[in-house]
């Protein structure tokens, strides 16, 4: 009888713990209501002071231990009030972004577009892009989410070394999918 009672209590306890786990555990929320975007980023990551003139980034967060792991948002104007789909297909936009932002001429970087997809969220279209990047002989993995809102092109980028990609890919994909503009 005691074994049965303990087994029942254990089952109830285990099921109640499972209800406490959320699909975004380990992530914090960042909201920029002035520029109109938001995203999730990993616990243990901190904001980095950036100069908009130098880096072009609106905000950057990086891991306090693995400082080369980071997320950033870059905002650029879009001419003529175009929507994202008018700028090109996911592959076309991904290729252009790779040449101009991920690995611009003279940067010493090489970027290869691995995957490009489109998704709809609310009334917005987002392109999710994946790159293999070489920087100073080091291989990196970059994910990006691109959207257009209020006449601006928003690029949310997440990056890690290729060595850490296997460990970080699920979390970084979740982070990239959390990006939204309004």
Rosetta blueprint (number, residue, H / E / L):
1 X L
2 X H
3 X H
4 X H
5 X H
6 X H
7 X H
8 X H
9 X H
10 X H
11 X H
12 X H
13 X H
14 X H
15 X H
16 X H
17 X H
18 X H
19 X L
20 X L
21 X L
22 X L
23 X L
24 X L
25 X L
26 X L
27 X E
28 X E
29 X E
30 X E
31 X E
32 X E
33 X L
34 X L
35 X L
36 X L
37 X E
38 X E
39 X E
40 X E
41 X E
42 X E
43 X L
44 X L
45 X E
46 X E
47 X E
48 X E
49 X L
50 X L
51 X L
52 X H
53 X H
54 X H
55 X H
56 X L
57 X E
58 X E
59 X E
60 X E
61 X E
62 X E
63 X E
64 X L
65 X L
66 X L
67 X L
68 X L
69 X L
70 X E
71 X E
72 X E
73 X E
74 X E
75 X E
76 X E
77 X E
78 X L
79 X H
80 X H
81 X H
82 X L
83 X L
84 X H
85 X H
86 X H
87 X H
88 X L
89 X L
90 X H
91 X H
92 X H
93 X H
94 X H
95 X H
96 X H
97 X H
98 X H
99 X H
100 X H
101 X H
102 X H
103 X L
104 X L
105 X L
106 X L
107 X L
108 X L
109 X E
110 X E
111 X E
112 X E
113 X E
114 X E
115 X E
116 X E
117 X E
118 X E
119 X E
120 X E
121 X E
122 X L
123 X L
124 X E
125 X E
126 X E
127 X E
128 X E
129 X E
130 X E
131 X E
132 X E
133 X E
134 X E
135 X E
136 X L
137 X L
138 X E
139 X E
140 X E
141 X E
142 X E
143 X E
144 X E
145 X E
146 X E
147 X E
148 X E
149 X E
150 X L
151 X L
152 X E
153 X E
154 X E
155 X E
156 X E
157 X E
158 X E
159 X E
160 X E
161 X E
162 X H
163 X H
164 X H
165 X H
166 X H
167 X H
168 X H
169 X H
170 X H
171 X H
172 X H
173 X H
174 X H
175 X H
176 X H
177 X H
178 X H
179 X L
180 X E
181 X E
182 X L
